[in-house]
Amino acid sequence: MSIGSIIIAIIHFVEYIIIKLGYPGVFFLMLLEGMLLPVPSEVVMPFSGYLAYYGMLDPFNRYASIIILLIVGTVGNLTGALIAYAIGKYGGDPFIIKYGRYLMLNRDTIDRSKIWFEKYGKLSVFTTRFLPVFRTFISIPAGIANMDLGQFSLYTIAGDLVWDSILIYLGILLGSRWETILGFFNNLTYIAIIAFIAAIIIVYYYLAIKPRKTLNK
């Protein structure tokens, strides 16, 4: 099965769930995305926004429908993010301790990672919500770093509200042509991947390589 056919299958799955279940379907799909599963909000929210605005999602007026949709989508994604956060918090350290040697990681690296996240990482919980693919992965290191749950939730909600609002607006703007935005997000995904890899290299340098050079002096 090609990547293109997989993407088409995901789109059809998302459309089917939303049409059949309405808002509960949106909540469910956004929860799955927040849990790092391959259910892109770039499909869920534009399609839902298109349906809501043109009265095909519920019997409410279009503006009430959009507000409800924004709340449901954001809460669903927050719920999934909290689950991912819990996985990082309660399963992250043991996993790295057990398997980290295969990735050149150790307990000292974990401790330095937490210090780095405490210093720079909190704001990234907000900013990465605008990066396709990686917008959900930030929940894991936040949990590993034991980031304050209230702050994590606040940054996640703020980022999701902005992101979901943009996607809903694009769905309304494009109407039945909402799928045309997927090409743009595919290009943005490549940019995000490059930026993410560069960030990993920089972080690894400061957490693993630079301390070794300092000790060897």
C-alpha positions in Angstrom: 0.0 0.0 0.0 1.4 3.4 -1.0 1.7 6.5 1.2 -0.9 8.2 -1.0 -3.4 5.4 -0.5 -2.9 5.5 3.2 -3.5 9.2 3.4 -6.7 8.8 1.3 -7.8 6.1 3.7 -7.2 8.3 6.7 -9.2 11.2 5.1 -12.1 8.9 4.4 -12.0 7.5 7.9 -12.0 11.0 9.4 -14.9 12.1 7.2 -16.9 9.0 8.0 -16.5 9.4 11.8 -17.4 13.1 11.8 -20.4 12.6 9.6 -21.7 9.7 11.6 -20.9 10.9 15.1 -20.7 14.7 14.8 -19.1 16.5 17.8 -18.3 13.2 19.7 -16.5 12.1 16.6 -14.4 15.3 16.5 -13.6 14.8 20.2 -12.6 11.2 19.6 -10.4 12.0 16.6 -8.6 14.9 18.2 -8.0 12.8 21.3 -6.3 10.2 19.1 -4.1 12.9 17.6 -3.1 14.1 21.0 -2.1 10.5 21.9 0.4 10.6 19.0 -1.8 8.4 16.7 -1.8 9.3 13.0 -5.1 11.2 12.9 -4.1 14.7 11.6 -6.0 17.7 12.9 -5.2 19.2 9.4 -8.0 16.9 8.2 -10.3 16.9 11.2 -10.8 20.6 11.9 -11.0 22.0 8.3 -13.6 19.4 7.3 -15.5 19.9 10.5 -15.3 23.7 10.1 -16.7 23.4 6.6 -19.6 21.3 7.8 -20.3 23.5 10.8 -20.4 26.7 8.8 -22.7 25.4 6.1 -25.1 23.8 8.6 -24.2 20.2 7.9 -22.9 19.3 11.3 -25.8 20.1 13.6 -29.0 22.2 13.8 -27.4 25.2 15.5 -26.6 28.4 13.7 -23.3 28.6 12.1 -21.6 30.7 14.7 -22.7 28.6 17.6 -21.6 25.5 15.7 -18.1 27.0 15.1 -17.7 27.9 18.8 -18.8 24.4 19.9 -16.5 22.8 17.4 -13.5 24.9 18.6 -14.2 23.9 22.2 -14.7 20.2 21.4 -11.6 20.0 19.2 -9.4 21.7 21.8 -10.7 19.7 24.7 -10.3 16.5 22.8 -6.7 17.3 21.9 -5.9 18.3 25.4 -7.2 15.0 26.7 -5.0 13.1 24.3 -2.0 15.3 25.2 -2.6 14.6 28.9 -2.5 10.9 28.2 0.8 11.3 26.3 2.1 13.5 29.1 1.3 10.7 31.6 3.1 8.2 29.4 6.2 10.4 29.5 6.0 11.1 33.2 5.3 7.5 34.4 7.0 5.5 31.7 9.7 7.8 30.2 12.5 7.3 32.7 12.3 3.5 33.1 12.1 3.1 29.3 15.3 5.2 28.8 17.1 3.5 31.7 16.3 0.1 30.2 16.8 0.8 26.5 18.7 4.1 26.5 22.1 2.4 26.1 21.1 1.5 22.6 20.6 5.2 21.9 23.7 6.4 23.8 21.5 7.7 26.6 22.0 7.3 30.4 20.6 8.5 33.7 22.9 11.6 33.6 21.5 12.5 30.2 17.9 12.2 31.5 18.7 14.6 34.3 20.3 17.1 32.0 17.3 16.8 29.7 15.0 17.7 32.5 17.2 20.7 33.4 17.2 21.8 29.7 13.4 21.4 29.4 12.9 23.4 32.6 14.9 26.2 31.2 13.8 26.3 27.5 11.1 23.7 27.0 8.0 25.1 28.6 7.3 27.6 25.8 7.9 24.9 23.3 4.7 23.2 24.5 2.9 26.2 23.0 5.0 26.9 19.9 5.2 23.3 18.6 1.4 23.1 18.5 1.8 24.9 15.1 4.1 22.3 13.6 2.3 19.4 11.8 3.5 15.9 12.9 5.5 17.1 15.8 2.8 19.2 17.5 1.8 16.1 19.6 5.2 14.7 20.4 6.2 17.5 22.7 3.8 16.0 25.4 6.3 13.1 26.0 9.4 15.2 26.9 7.1 17.5 29.0 6.0 14.4 31.0 9.5 13.1 31.3 10.7 16.5 32.6 7.8 16.5 35.0 6.6 19.9 33.8 3.9 21.4 36.0 0.6 19.9 34.9 -1.2 23.2 35.1 1.3 25.0 33.0 1.4 22.1 30.5 -2.4 22.2 30.2 -2.5 26.0 29.8 0.2 26.1 27.1 -1.5 23.2 25.3 -4.9 24.8 25.4 -3.5 28.1 24.2 -1.7 26.5 21.3 -4.6 24.3 20.3 -7.1 27.2 20.4 -4.9 29.2 17.9 -4.2 26.1 15.7 -7.7 24.9 15.6 -9.1 28.4 14.9 -6.8 28.6 11.9 -7.8 25.2 10.6 -11.5 25.9 11.1 -11.2 29.2 9.3 -9.4 27.6 6.3 -12.2 25.0 6.1 -14.8 27.7 6.0 -12.8 29.7 3.5 -12.2 26.9 1.1 -15.6 25.2 1.6 -16.0 22.0 -0.4 -12.4 22.5 -1.6 -11.0 22.2 1.9 -8.8 19.2 0.9 -6.6 21.5 -1.1 -4.9 22.7 2.0 -3.4 19.3 2.6 -0.7 19.9 -0.1 0.4 23.0 1.8 0.6 21.1 5.1 2.6 18.3 3.4 5.2 20.9 2.4 5.1 22.3 5.9 5.7 18.9 7.3 9.0 18.5 5.4 10.1 21.9 6.9 9.0 20.7 10.3 11.0 17.5 9.9 14.2 19.4 9.0 13.7 21.8 11.9 13.1 19.0 14.3 16.2 17.1 13.2 18.3 20.3 13.6 16.8 20.8 17.1 17.6 17.2 18.1 21.2 17.7 16.9 21.6 20.9 18.8 20.1 19.5 22.0 22.2 16.3 21.8 25.3 18.4 21.4 24.6 20.4 24.5 23.4 17.4 26.6 25.9 14.8 25.5 28.9 16.0 23.5 29.7 19.4 25.1 29.7 18.0 28.7 32.2 15.3 27.7 34.5 18.0 26.1 34.3 20.0 29.3 35.3 17.0 31.4 38.2 16.1 29.1 39.8 19.5 29.5 
